[in-house]
Each structure stands twice: as structure tokens, then as C-alpha cells.
């Protein structure tokens, strides 16, 4: 439950912040009558995300067992790429996202073809990006953790994100977004590393990858992944009670390489030298 909750809290808050920036800028500049147009784009994006998620689930259920394992490996790979690119994109975009969005709103309202479709498209693509990202890594998490806990956690994350987004928009909630995205980014990198190791397991079960299959440890009796502690460690750190060498190598590579680049200080731009 915890991984899906925190991931959807972050994704939902990103979408809520973008919509909140659009709504507050329209209200601040006396153009609140365009708000219903923004909500049309938001609802269309949510509908598209649900449609794609249902389509991927139905498609995967039609495959035989080995092909299903390959399909889950592909979904997991897409989820890992999306998760890692998401944390780096938000770290880079967070500093200028408000100014960029306000510039895009002015451009949309000045569009010669009419601002209605421009605003719908703007809100649609902003929310659809978050929604389609969520579809792939939620599918990967649901495959890893069958049962109601993961979907319930995802719904709770979206609900809390919506409340926080509304509170930020109204000015009643103060949130250190830099710290929030930093620490949730670190958590998501751990989740991505766990998903990456599970992709290798899927490829092995699909008969595609059969190397580095030596067991590293076996804790199925002392700390099984089905126990409460094992489930928490699996969600937080990508823990598996009986991993093989290849899975441990992939987990460590994805985790430490990504953490290194994510946590290192951003380079300070050097002032241009004046010619003598």
C-alpha cells in the first residue's frame, strides 16, 4: 500500500500543482470565466488514462503464461524508465514551472485559432502526462503486489494529493515543495530499483534471461516477502526473500547510479567572461 500511496501522492500533487497554477493565474488576471475550459481538459486526460490502463490490463490477460511474464517485464521496464525520468524532470522543472506555465497560458489566450482549444490542450497534456505515467508504474506495482492494498493506497494517494493541491491553491497549506520532491524522489528511486530487479525475474520466467541465477540468500523462512515486515521492505527497498545474483546486481546498479546523479549538487553556471 505504501509505495502506491506515495507514488500517487507525488504524481497527483504534480498534476494538482500544474492545474492550480493555471487556475490561480486565470483568477489573478481576471479571466476566471475560462476555468471550465481547463476542467474539460483535465477530465479528458483522466478518461484517457483510465482507458489506456484498462486496455493494457485486458491485453495482458489474453496472453499465455510465458508471454504474460514477458508482457509484465515490458511494463516493468517502461515503469522504471518513467519513474527515473520523472524524478529528474521534476527536480529540473520545479524552479521555473510557474513562470513557464504562465507564459504558456498567455500564449494560449492569444492564440488566433481561439483560446478554448488551446487551454483544453494545455491542461489536457499537462495532466495526461502524469496520468499515463501513473498507469504504467501502477500496473507494474499491481503485478508485484496482487490484492486490494496497492489499489487502495493509490486511491488514498490521489485523494490526499487533491486535498493538498486545493489547500495550496487557496493559500491555506504551506508545503516545502523542494524538500517534498527531493525525499519522494529518493523513495521512488528505491521503488524503481525494486521494479528493475523484478523485470529480470519476469524475463527469466519468460525463458529469455537465464544467466546469473545463483541464489544470493534465502530468507523465505525467517523474513518472507509475504510477511508484514517483508511487504514493507519490499515496497520501500525492493526487498526479495530469495533473490538471485542478477537481480541483486540490477537492483544495486539502478539504485546507486541513479541516487548518485539525483543527489549530486546541480552545477553552478559560471558568469560569461568579458573580452578585453
Order of alpha helices (4+ residues) and beta strands (2+ residues): alpha-alpha-alpha-alpha-alpha-alpha-alpha-alpha-alpha
